[in-house]
Amino acid sequence: MISLETITQAAQLIRHFTVKTPLVYSATLSRRFDAQIYLKLENLQKTGSFKVRGAGYKLILGRREGFISSKGVVAASAGNHAQGVALAAREAGLPAAIVMPKWASISKQEATRNYGGRVIVHGATMEESLRHAEGMVASGMTLIHPFDDPDIIAGQGTVALEIMADLPEVDTILVPVGGGGLIAGIASAAKSIRPGVRIIGVESAACPCAQVSMRTGKRVLLQAKSSIADGISVNQLGEAPFAIIQDRVDDVMTVEEGYIAAAIQMLLERKKILAEGAGAVPLAALLNKTVRPHQGEKMVLVISGGNVDTPLLGRIIQQGLLKNARIMRVRLTLSDKPGTLAQLLQKIAELEANILHIHHDRSVAHRSIDETSVELELETRNAEHIRAITAALDQAGYRIEPVAGQLST
């Protein structure tokens, strides 16, 4: 277990190195979920993620107590931990080597270099990258593990100290779960201060190792599938975090990819907050109703990071718009006569939908020679608007066909 005194010490040591991130009340989300919803914005932390807290504490403490080698530190990471270690090492005046897998994005590699890290691209998986980093310890460097380390956990626990100071009466904290360091630290601190607070972990359904481990009572090793929440796609909980999770975490929920995308899009549009997939999973758990707040409940969503690859962002937003019923895709069969397309577009205008894309195709198989296919992508207000459009087109006699990619409303 990590004591409150240790986490408080961590907060003191990193107070000049990290920023106290805001805890923001969301009136929009509070109305939607009939609760008092707050957002802990770790996406505004240095390097865009909470990871710098644990890395900063580990390196500052290690330099003070002499267990960090003067030859520097080494870490394995595809993104946030890499940047946190690189920045913490630079501030501590130490060299840092960061082993990143071959699939790590160019933007995250460059960000790590800009923070002073020496990037070594090695390994097809994170496990291979970590083994390579562990091999570098023989040269005298100190390994900084991303989550399976009591000092790292204590550093991450400083998030909870800030939450409890700003909202002492908090009822529930929703925390993203990957390797378990963040939720272990938050649970250790929050439960020590307010034993009745609920701590609920949220992870991607693409790799539910925390949920399975917690419910079976032993750490399981799963094969992680591809996920937009790549920051928490960890195939096994750390040993140290798991012991704390078993003792102090109330439950762990999973969320599907579509809801994660919807959460990213909603945070961006409604709150002007850019959250990465891992940071958006607490809101995704509310959207897919795996977590149902009690009326008036004070709930904090930990938005753990905001490092989204720019090329990926457009695709995520598109999927989020679909899931949030802000886009409707519809395919219709029309008589291939002059004026029929104009009549359809007039009908769409009357229904107050905005046409984003239109594809008119006369060369579709299984169509009569005098028929044509029209596929529309419409900007809509909500699910009720989509249902109204569908009903009106059906009533007007249009033959509607399902379109791949249109998510259920």
C-alpha positions in Angstrom: 0.0 0.0 0.0 1.1 3.6 -0.6 0.6 5.8 2.4 -1.0 9.2 2.3 2.2 10.6 3.9 4.2 9.3 0.9 1.8 10.8 -1.6 1.9 14.1 0.3 5.7 14.0 0.2 5.5 13.4 -3.5 3.2 16.5 -3.9 5.8 18.6 -2.1 8.7 17.4 -4.1 7.0 18.0 -7.5 5.1 21.2 -6.7 7.6 23.4 -8.6 7.9 20.9 -11.4 4.3 20.2 -12.3 1.2 22.4 -12.5 -2.0 22.1 -10.4 -4.5 21.2 -13.0 -8.0 22.7 -12.9 -11.1 20.8 -11.6 -13.9 22.2 -13.8 -17.7 21.9 -13.2 -19.6 21.0 -16.4 -23.1 22.3 -16.5 -23.7 20.6 -19.8 -22.7 17.1 -18.6 -24.4 17.7 -15.2 -27.8 18.4 -16.9 -27.4 15.4 -19.2 -26.6 12.9 -16.5 -28.6 14.5 -13.7 -25.6 14.7 -11.4 -22.8 17.1 -10.6 -20.1 16.3 -13.1 -16.6 17.7 -12.7 -13.6 17.3 -15.0 -10.0 16.9 -13.7 -8.0 18.3 -16.6 -4.7 16.4 -16.6 -4.6 17.1 -20.4 -3.4 20.6 -19.3 -0.5 19.1 -17.3 3.0 19.5 -18.6 3.6 17.2 -21.6 -0.2 16.9 -21.9 -0.6 14.0 -19.4 -0.5 13.0 -15.8 2.6 10.8 -16.5 5.0 13.6 -15.7 3.9 13.5 -12.0 5.2 10.0 -11.4 8.3 10.4 -13.5 9.1 13.7 -11.8 8.7 12.3 -8.3 10.8 9.2 -9.1 13.7 11.3 -10.6 13.7 14.1 -8.0 13.5 11.5 -5.1 16.1 9.4 -6.8 18.6 12.2 -7.2 18.1 13.3 -3.6 18.5 9.8 -2.2 21.1 8.5 -4.7 19.3 5.6 -6.3 19.2 7.2 -9.8 22.4 6.6 -11.7 24.3 9.6 -12.9 24.5 7.7 -16.2 20.9 8.6 -16.7 17.6 6.8 -17.1 15.9 4.6 -19.6 12.2 3.9 -20.2 10.0 2.1 -22.7 6.9 3.9 -23.9 4.9 4.7 -27.0 3.9 8.2 -25.9 3.0 9.8 -22.6 5.4 8.1 -20.3 8.2 8.8 -22.8 7.5 12.5 -22.7 7.1 12.6 -18.9 10.4 10.8 -18.3 12.2 12.9 -21.0 11.1 16.2 -19.4 11.7 15.0 -15.8 15.2 13.8 -16.7 16.0 17.1 -18.4 14.9 19.1 -15.4 17.0 16.8 -13.2 20.0 17.2 -15.4 20.1 13.6 -16.4 20.3 12.0 -19.9 17.3 9.9 -20.9 17.0 7.1 -23.4 13.4 6.3 -24.5 12.8 3.0 -26.3 9.7 3.3 -28.5 8.1 0.6 -30.6 8.2 0.8 -34.4 4.5 1.8 -34.5 4.9 4.8 -32.2 3.6 7.9 -34.0 6.1 10.3 -35.5 4.5 13.2 -33.5 5.1 11.4 -30.2 8.6 10.5 -31.1 9.3 14.1 -32.0 7.7 15.4 -28.8 9.9 13.1 -26.8 13.0 14.4 -28.6 11.9 18.0 -28.0 11.8 17.3 -24.3 15.4 16.1 -24.4 15.0 12.4 -24.7 17.1 10.2 -26.9 14.6 8.1 -28.9 15.5 4.5 -29.7 13.0 2.9 -32.1 13.0 -0.8 -31.3 10.5 -3.6 -31.1 7.2 -4.6 -32.8 5.4 -4.6 -29.5 5.7 -2.7 -26.2 6.9 -6.0 -24.6 9.9 -6.0 -27.0 10.6 -2.4 -26.4 10.5 -2.9 -22.6 12.9 -5.9 -22.8 15.3 -3.7 -24.8 15.1 -1.0 -22.2 15.7 -3.5 -19.4 18.8 -4.7 -21.3 20.2 -1.1 -21.2 20.2 -1.2 -17.4 23.4 -3.3 -17.6 25.2 -0.2 -19.0 24.5 1.6 -15.7 21.2 3.4 -16.6 18.2 3.3 -14.2 15.0 1.9 -15.6 11.9 4.0 -15.0 8.9 1.7 -15.2 5.6 3.4 -16.5 3.4 2.0 -13.7 4.8 -1.0 -11.7 6.7 1.1 -9.2 5.6 2.5 -5.8 7.3 5.8 -6.4 5.5 6.2 -9.8 2.2 5.3 -8.1 2.8 7.9 -5.3 3.5 10.6 -7.9 0.3 9.8 -9.8 -1.6 9.8 -6.5 -1.0 13.6 -6.3 -3.9 14.0 -8.7 -6.2 12.8 -5.9 -4.8 15.3 -3.4 -5.8 18.1 -5.7 -9.2 16.7 -6.3 -9.9 16.2 -2.6 -8.7 19.8 -1.9 -11.0 21.3 -4.5 -14.0 19.0 -3.9 -13.8 17.4 -0.4 -17.3 16.1 -0.7 -16.7 14.1 -3.9 -18.8 10.9 -4.1 -17.2 9.1 -7.1 -14.0 9.4 -9.1 -13.8 7.7 -12.6 -10.3 6.9 -13.6 -8.8 5.5 -16.8 -7.0 2.2 -16.3 -4.0 0.9 -18.3 -1.2 -0.6 -16.2 -2.9 0.6 -13.1 -0.5 3.2 -11.7 -2.9 6.2 -11.9 -5.9 4.5 -10.4 -3.7 2.9 -7.7 -2.3 6.3 -6.7 -5.7 8.0 -6.8 -7.4 5.3 -4.8 -4.6 5.3 -2.2 -4.9 9.0 -1.6 -8.6 9.5 -2.0 -9.7 6.5 0.2 -7.3 7.7 2.9 -8.9 11.1 3.0 -12.5 10.1 2.4 -13.0 6.3 2.9 -16.5 6.4 1.5 -15.5 7.8 -1.9 -16.1 5.4 -4.8 -13.2 4.8 -7.1 -14.3 3.3 -10.5 -11.8 2.3 -13.2 -12.6 2.5 -16.9 -10.7 0.7 -19.6 -11.2 0.0 -23.3 -13.1 -3.2 -24.1 -10.2 -3.9 -26.6 -8.1 -4.9 -23.6 -10.1 -5.5 -20.4 -7.2 -6.9 -18.3 -8.0 -4.8 -15.2 -11.7 -5.9 -15.1 -10.9 -9.5 -15.7 -8.0 -9.4 -13.1 -10.2 -7.7 -10.5 -13.0 -10.2 -10.9 -10.9 -13.3 -11.0 -8.6 -12.2 -8.2 -5.4 -12.7 -10.1 -3.4 -10.8 -12.7 -4.3 -12.0 -16.2 -2.3 -11.5 -19.4 -4.5 -10.6 -22.4 -3.8 -9.9 -26.0 -4.4 -6.1 -26.5 -6.4 -5.3 -29.6 -6.1 -2.0 -31.5 -7.8 0.9 -29.8 -8.0 4.7 -30.1 -7.4 4.6 -26.3 -3.8 3.3 -27.1 -2.5 4.9 -23.9 -4.3 2.3 -21.8 -4.0 -0.7 -24.1 -1.8 -2.5 -21.6 -2.1 -6.3 -21.6 -1.4 -6.9 -17.9 -1.7 -4.8 -14.8 1.4 -4.1 -12.8 1.9 -6.2 -9.7 2.1 -3.3 -7.3 -1.0 -1.5 -8.7 -3.0 -4.8 -8.7 -2.6 -5.2 -5.0 -3.9 -1.7 -4.4 -6.7 -2.1 -6.9 -7.9 -5.2 -5.2 -8.0 -3.4 -1.9 -9.2 0.1 -2.7 -10.9 0.2 -6.1 -14.7 -0.4 -6.1 -15.1 -1.6 -9.7 -13.7 -1.5 -13.2 -15.9 -1.0 -16.3 -15.2 -1.3 -20.0 -16.2 0.9 -23.0 -16.4 0.2 -26.7 -14.5 2.2 -29.3 -17.6 4.0 -30.7 -18.3 5.5 -27.2 -14.7 6.5 -26.7 -14.8 8.4 -30.1 -18.2 10.0 -29.1 -16.7 11.1 -25.7 -13.7 12.7 -27.5 -16.0 14.5 -29.9 -18.4 15.7 -27.1 -15.5 17.0 -25.0 -14.1 18.9 -27.9 -17.4 20.4 -29.1 -19.1 21.1 -25.9 -16.2 21.9 -23.5 -13.4 22.8 -25.9 -11.3 20.1 -24.3 -9.0 18.0 -26.4 -8.8 14.6 -24.7 -6.9 11.6 -26.1 -8.8 8.2 -26.2 -7.4 7.1 -22.8 -8.4 10.4 -21.2 -12.0 10.3 -22.6 -12.9 6.8 -21.3 -14.5 8.1 -18.1 -17.0 10.1 -20.1 -17.5 7.2 -22.5 -18.6 5.1 -19.4 -21.4 7.6 -18.8 -22.4 7.7 -22.5 -22.7 3.9 -22.7 -24.4 3.8 -19.3 -22.0 1.3 -17.8 -21.7 3.9 -15.0 -25.0 5.5 -14.0 -24.7 8.4 -11.6 -27.2 8.8 -8.7 -29.2 12.0 -8.8 -27.2 14.9 -7.6 -24.1 12.8 -7.1 -20.7 14.6 -7.2 -18.6 12.8 -9.7 -15.2 13.6 -11.0 -14.0 12.4 -14.4 -10.2 12.2 -14.7 -9.3 13.4 -18.2 -5.8 11.9 -18.0 -4.2 13.2 -21.1 -4.7 15.2 -24.4 -2.0 13.8 -26.7 -4.0 12.9 -29.8 -2.1 12.4 -33.1 -3.3 15.0 -35.5 -3.8 12.6 -38.5 -6.0 10.4 -36.3 -8.1 13.2 -34.8 -10.2 13.8 -37.9 -11.2 10.1 -38.1 -12.1 10.1 -34.4 -14.2 13.2 -34.6 -16.1 11.7 -37.6 -16.8 8.5 -35.7 -17.8 10.5 -32.6 -20.3 12.6 -34.7 -21.9 9.5 -35.9 -22.2 8.0 -32.5 -23.6 11.2 -31.0 -26.2 11.4 -33.8 -24.7 14.5 -35.2 -24.3 12.9 -38.6 -26.8 10.7 -40.5 -25.9 8.6 -43.5 -28.8 7.5 -45.7 -29.1 5.7 -49.1 -32.2 6.1 -51.2 -33.4 4.7 -54.5 -34.9 7.3 -56.9 -36.6 7.2 -60.2 -34.1 8.4 -62.8 -36.3 11.2 -64.1 -35.6 14.9 -64.2 -36.4 16.7 -61.0 -36.5 13.8 -58.6 -33.1 14.6 -57.1 -34.2 18.3 -56.7 -37.4 17.1 -54.9 -35.4 15.0 -52.5 -33.0 17.9 -51.7 -35.9 20.2 -51.1 -37.4 17.7 -48.7 -34.1 17.4 -46.8 -34.0 21.2 -46.6 -37.6 21.3 -45.2 -36.4 18.8 -42.5 -33.7 21.3 -41.5 -30.8 18.9 -42.1 -27.5 20.2 -43.7 -26.1 18.2 -46.6 -22.4 17.5 -46.1 -21.9 15.0 -48.9 -23.9 13.6 -51.8 -23.1 10.7 -54.1 -25.4 10.1 -57.1 -24.8 6.8 -58.9 -26.6 5.4 -61.9 -24.3 2.4 -62.2 -25.4 0.3 -59.2 -26.0 -3.4 -59.5 -29.4 -4.8 -58.8 -31.1 -1.6 -59.9 -33.7 -1.2 -62.6 -32.5 0.6 -65.7 -34.8 3.6 -64.8 -33.6 3.8 -61.1 -30.6 5.6 -59.5 -29.0 5.4 -56.1 -28.3 8.5 -54.0 -26.2 8.4 -50.8 -26.4 11.4 -48.5 -24.4 12.4 -45.4 -26.4 14.9 -43.4 -25.5 17.1 -40.4 -28.2 16.5 -37.8 -29.0 17.8 -34.3 -29.5 14.6 -32.3 -31.1 11.1 -32.4 -34.6 12.5 -32.3 -33.9 14.6 -35.4 -32.6 11.5 -37.3 -35.7 9.6 -36.4 -37.9 12.5 -37.6 -36.0 12.6 -40.9 -36.3 8.8 -41.4 -40.0 8.9 -40.7 -40.6 11.8 -43.0 -38.7 10.3 -45.9 -40.5 7.0 -45.4 -43.9 8.7 -45.3 -42.9 10.6 -48.5 -42.5 7.2 -50.3 -38.7 7.1 -50.4 -37.1 3.6 -50.3 -34.4 3.8 -47.5 -31.5 1.4 -47.3 -29.0 0.9 -44.4 -25.6 2.4 -44.9 -22.4 0.9 -43.4 -21.0 3.2 -40.7 -24.3 4.6 -39.5 -24.3 3.8 -35.8 -27.5 3.0 -34.0 -29.4 6.0 -32.5 
